[in-house]
Amino acid sequence: MAFMEKPPAGKVLLDDTVPLTAAIEASQSLQSHTIVRRYSDFDLLNNSLQIAGLSLPLPPKKLIGNMDREFIAERQKGLQNYLNVITTNHILSNCELVKKFLDPNNYSANYTEIALQQVSMFFRSEPKWEVVEPLKDIGWRIRKKYFLMKIKNQPKERLVLSWADLGPDKYLSDKDFQCLIKLLPSCLHPYIYRVTFATANESSALLIRMFNDKGTLKDLIYKAKPKDPFLKKYCSPKKIQGLELQQIKTYGRQILEVLKFLHDKGFPYGHLHASNVMLDGDTCRLLDLENSLLGLPSFYRSYFSQFRKINTLESVDVHCFGHLLYEMTYGRPPDSVPVDSFPPAPSMAVVAVLESTLSCEACKNGMPTVSRLLQMPLFSDVLLTTSEKPQFKIPTKLKEALRIAKECIEKRLIEEQKQIHQHRRLTRAQSHHGSEEERKKRKILARKKSKRSAVENSEEHSAKYSNSNNSGSGASSPLTSPSSPTPPSTAAALGLSKRCKEGKDVRFTSSTSASASTSTTSSSLASCEPRGAYTAPAPGCERCEPRGLTQLHPEFPKGNFEESRNL
C-alpha cells in the first residue's frame, strides 16, 4: 500500500493494551477452540523471551511417559502457571511475541515489513533522507517502528524516524489529523523534544527527531543502552537504584510544567511514562505528542482503566506522573496499583505526592490537578532557569476538533471502566458462590428443602389416599332400611366397631367371597390396605379414640346405623 493511499474500509483498529488472560483446558472437554498450542510452541515462546533475562517457570520436557494421564494433568497445571506469570508481567504481556502466541488472528501481520513499505514510499518523495539501520524493538508498541536516519548532505548527524499506525482512539477527521501532525514541528517548549519533520496520511504518521545518545529517563534509571530491545533493557535490570532527591525534584517540576502547558492549550496527551521523557543534559523533554492524535492507547491504560474516578485525560496524566515518580524514587515500577504502603523514600515530601496519585484513597476519590501538585512542598521550591519562550499556536478550528476528539476518548474510557466494573462484580459473585462456605450452606438448604418436600408429598399422598377410601366406601356400601335385616357386611362392621371400642387390634385378610354383598363390604373395609394378609391397627381404631361405623364410613347414613344397632 502506498504511503498516501487510503486504508481499506472496515479496518479494525485494535487496542494493544487490552490485557490477555489464558486458561488451559483438557482437549477432551473442549467444545470449541480459540487457540491450540503444543508444548513445542510453549518452548519456542520461552526461548524467544529469554532476551528479557527473566526466569520463567516453563515445565521441563519429558520424552518417556509423556502421554500418561497423571503427567498430562501435572503439565497442564505447570503451563497454566507459566501463562499466569507472563500475563501478569506488564512489559511481557504487551510484547509482540506474547500477543501473537495468545491472539494469532489479530496479530498475524508483519508490522516491520509494513513499516518498511510505508517508509520506502515516503523516501520516494523526500530523497534527502536515507535509512542507516532499523532500530528493532526499541519501543514497546507493536505497531510503532523506529529507524536510524541521516541526511545525505550531513552524513554525521543521526536522526530517528518513527512510524506508527492508527489506534482505536483516533476520532479526528483525516483532514484535521494531517493538519495537526504537520503542526507539531512548530511546537517550541523548553521541556518538549522538538520534531524535525512530520507528515501523515489517512492510516499512519511519520515523524523524524534528532537521535540522543543518552537516551530516555528510563534508560538513566535502568542504566540501559538506548538501542537495545525494550525487553532486554527494562524487564530485568541488573541494579535497582532510584535517582537522587534533587534530580527527582527537578525532573518532576519540569514534567509538571509541560503537562500544565499542554492542558492549558487544550492539547490531549495521556502518554506520560519514563520512556517518553528524553534527557538532554539536566533537562527533561517530553516525547510522542502525536500519540494522542493517532489514537494510540496509553502505556498504563490497564492500570487506570480499573478506577472509575480517573476518567479525564488530565487525571490520566496525573496518575501516570505518579507511576513515573515512583520509578524515579525506587528504580522500579510499583508491583501493583493501588499501592497500600510505600517503602522508605529520600523525603516524606516524595511519599506525600505518591500517596496523592497512587494510594487506594486517591484512586477511589480521584486525582489532584497538575496545579495542585506544583504547589506541594516537593516541587514548590524548585527554581527553573530557561530562556526559551513556549510557543504552540493552534488554530481555533483545530482546537474545537481537539476538544471533540478528547471528549470521545474520555467517553470510550468511561465505557470501558464501566464494563470492567460490571465484570469485576460478576467475578466476585461467582467466586463467592463457589466458595467452600457457600457450598456447605447450599447443601444444608438443599437437605432442608428435600425433607420439607418429602413431608409435603407424604401429607398430600395421605390426603389423596383418604379421599379415595372415603369415595370407595360411599359407592360400595348399600343403604339399609329399618325393615330390612342387617346384611352380613353390616354385622361385620358392627363387630369391628365393638372390637375397636374394646381396644383390640384387627387383622385384615383380603379374600374373595361368593356372596356379592359380603364381597362388596369386604372390599370397602379392606380398601385401605394392599391385598394379602397384613396385621395392623385399623385406621381410626386407636386405643384412646374408639370410633364407630359412622366415623369409619362418613357417608354411611346415621339413622340407618342406629336402627341397625337396635335390630
Disulfide bonds with the S-S distance in Angstrom:
Cys500-Cys541 2.37
